[in-house]
């Protein structure tokens, strides 16, 4: 497979990555301590067998791509929207906002007619 400059790929066989601990981020009951690690930008030379194309052909252009500044901003906004919906589950405006932000973030997927028939 030939890759094009600027094309995003998933690196399958990762090598050791060197970074510096910035700080302890959180402590998770399941995962344990989580650290924020700074990894300096670098360019790697990788075999084609270590790369896999990312298929964005089915991506919804109305949804920001996960990890982009737009997606992160929406995810941060979603926290307060979800909290408002939890605080007042009977509020139709809060429920509508919750559904819209979860959809925009890509957490909600439309049910196809085949899936609807099985439920």
Secondary structure, DSSP 8 states (H G I E B T S, - for coil): ----TT--EEESS------EEEEEEEEETTTEEEEEEE---------GGGEEE---TT--TTS--TTSHHHHHHHHHHHHHHHHHHHTTT-HHHHHHHHHHHHHTT------HHHHHH-
